[in-house]
Amino acid sequence: MAKKQNISDSTRIKFNKPQFKIGDAVYFTWLGQKKYGYVIRFKETSWGIQYTVETNNRMRYPCGIQIAESRTEYHTGCILYTETKQLGTDEITRRITQAPDSRRIATVSANSGGSQTESRIHDTNHRTTHDKPKSKKSAAGKRSNSRSNADQSSSDGVLATTKRSRKGSSALDAAIEKQRNFLNGFVNPD
C-alpha cells in the first residue's frame, strides 16, 4: 500500500496494479539520484508493486512508484510515474543510449617503470618474468625470526613489534591536526 497519506482511491489502486510492463523504459530515482532504465521484472509486495529496473551498465535497482505527490512505502528507489509518462518512451530510450557507461574498464600499464607503455587489455598474453607468481617454497624458506618475541607484550599492553615511532612525524602530526581542525568546523557543539 501507499504511505499513510490522504490519497484518492484511484491512486491507491494504481499502487497495487502494475503500471509498467517488462521492457518499458522508465525515469526513476535511487537515493535521490535520477536515472533511466528498463523494467526487467515486477512483483507484488505488502506495500504495492515492486519493480526491478536495470540501467545500461547492467545495475539493477528495486523500486517503488511515485504518482503525483504520493509514493509507496518503499522509496529508496522510486519510479517517477508522471515524469516517465511526460518524457515518453522514445525520449527515455534516447537518454539511456546516450548515457555514459560508468563501469568502463580502465587500461592498466603492464610495464609501470619502463618508458614503453602497453595495455593489459590489448596484450593479455605478454608476460614478463616479474609477472610470474613466486613459489610457496621460496617464501616459506625466507621467514625471519623478527617476530619471535611477538607473543610477549610490553608493559603498557601493546605488542612489542607493533610499537614503533614514526620518523618525520612532526609534518604528519601537523597535517593530521590541520585535518582534525577542518573537520571540527562541521561539528555543531551541543
Stockholm file with secondary structure:
# STOCKHOLM 1.0

chainA/1-190         MAKKQNISDSTRIKFNKPQFKIGDAVYFTWLGQKKYGYVIRFKETSWGIQYTVETNNRMRYPCGIQIAESRTEYHTGCILYTETKQLGTDEITRRITQAPDSRRIATVSANSGGSQTESRIHDTNHRTTHDKPKSKKSAAGKRSNSRSNADQSSSDGVLATTKRSRKGSSALDAAIEKQRNFLNGFVNPD
#=GR chainA/1-190 SS CBCSSCCCHHHHHHHTSCCSCTTCEEEEEETTEEEEEEEEEEEEETTEEEEEEECTTSCEEEEEEEETTEEBSCCSEEEEHHHHHHHCHHHHHHHHHHSCCTTCCCCCBSCTTSSSCCBTTTCSSCCCGGGSCCCHHHHHHTCCSTTTTTTSBCTTSSBGGGCCCCTTHHHHHHHHHHHHHHHHTTSCCC
#=GC SS_cons         CBCSSCCCHHHHHHHTSCCSCTTCEEEEEETTEEEEEEEEEEEEETTEEEEEEECTTSCEEEEEEEETTEEBSCCSEEEEHHHHHHHCHHHHHHHHHHSCCTTCCCCCBSCTTSSSCCBTTTCSSCCCGGGSCCCHHHHHHTCCSTTTTTTSBCTTSSBGGGCCCCTTHHHHHHHHHHHHHHHHTTSCCC
//
